[in-house]
Amino acid sequence: KEPLFPIFFFDVNSTQIWQIGNNTKSAVLTLKFVDDKESKEGVININDRKFSLDTNKAEFSKEVGDRLVEGSNFIRIEPDTTLQIVELRLELKKK
């Protein structure tokens, strides 16, 4: 059997999509890990658009606005190594 990875669902409204599309705000995904200096590797899947995670730092951030859609969205983390995630945050930030 394939392992089950947690999926996190969230909504994005039309105003937020407009702000991202007009470059007034950026959508930043931040993951905070236990700071064990170990390699953290895996794939982050946002609405079936994937990118790699490869760091040995305690925090990883990436701009993900181009992956978001109006309405329901999801994030799934598919680890290649043990990931001890302390915090997962998606924020809209002023540019």
C-alpha positions as CSV (number, residue, x, y, z in Angstrom):
1,K,0.0,0.0,0.0
2,E,1.0,3.6,-0.6
3,P,1.5,5.7,2.5
4,L,-1.2,8.2,3.4
5,F,0.1,11.8,3.6
6,P,-1.8,14.5,5.5
7,I,-3.8,16.9,3.4
8,F,-4.5,20.5,4.7
9,F,-7.5,22.3,3.1
10,F,-8.0,26.0,3.0
11,D,-10.1,28.6,1.2
12,V,-9.0,31.6,-0.9
13,N,-11.5,34.3,-1.6
14,S,-11.8,36.4,-4.8
15,T,-10.3,39.5,-3.1
16,Q,-7.2,37.5,-2.1
17,I,-6.8,36.1,-5.6
18,W,-7.1,39.6,-7.1
19,Q,-4.4,40.9,-4.7
20,I,-2.1,38.1,-5.7
21,G,-2.8,38.5,-9.4
22,N,-2.2,42.3,-9.2
23,N,1.1,41.9,-7.4
24,T,-0.1,43.8,-4.3
25,K,0.3,40.7,-2.1
26,S,2.3,37.5,-2.2
27,A,1.2,34.2,-0.8
28,V,4.1,32.7,1.2
29,L,4.2,29.2,2.5
30,T,6.4,28.7,5.6
31,L,7.3,25.4,7.3
32,K,9.1,25.4,10.6
33,F,10.9,22.2,11.7
34,V,12.5,20.9,14.8
35,D,16.0,22.3,14.5
36,D,17.9,19.1,14.4
37,K,20.4,20.1,11.6
38,E,19.3,16.9,9.7
39,S,18.4,16.9,6.0
40,K,14.7,17.5,5.3
41,E,13.6,16.3,1.9
42,G,10.2,15.7,0.2
43,V,7.6,17.1,-2.2
44,I,5.1,19.7,-1.4
45,N,1.9,19.4,-3.5
46,I,-0.4,22.5,-3.7
47,N,-3.5,21.8,-5.9
48,D,-1.6,19.1,-7.9
49,R,1.4,21.5,-8.6
50,K,4.4,20.0,-6.9
51,F,7.8,21.4,-5.9
52,S,10.7,19.9,-4.0
53,L,11.7,20.6,-0.4
54,D,15.4,20.1,0.4
55,T,16.9,21.9,3.4
56,N,18.8,21.3,6.6
57,K,17.6,24.5,8.1
58,A,14.8,25.0,10.8
59,E,12.6,27.0,8.4
60,F,11.6,26.8,4.7
61,S,9.6,29.5,2.9
62,K,8.4,29.7,-0.7
63,E,6.1,32.1,-2.7
64,V,3.2,30.0,-3.9
65,G,0.6,32.4,-5.2
66,D,0.7,31.0,-8.7
67,R,-0.5,27.7,-7.4
68,L,-3.6,29.0,-5.6
69,V,-7.1,29.2,-7.0
70,E,-10.3,30.9,-5.8
71,G,-12.3,28.6,-3.5
72,S,-11.0,25.4,-2.0
73,N,-7.3,24.6,-2.1
74,F,-5.1,21.9,-0.6
75,I,-1.5,21.3,0.6
76,R,-0.1,17.8,0.9
77,I,3.4,17.1,2.1
78,E,5.1,13.9,0.9
79,P,8.3,13.4,2.9
80,D,11.3,11.5,1.7
81,T,13.0,11.9,5.1
82,T,11.5,12.2,8.6
83,L,9.9,15.7,8.8
84,Q,9.1,17.0,12.3
85,I,6.9,20.0,11.4
86,V,6.4,22.4,14.2
87,E,4.4,24.9,12.2
88,L,2.8,25.2,8.7
89,R,1.7,28.7,7.7
90,L,0.4,30.3,4.5
91,E,0.2,34.1,4.7
92,L,-0.6,36.9,2.4
93,K,2.2,39.5,2.7
94,K,2.4,43.0,1.2
95,K,4.9,43.3,-1.6
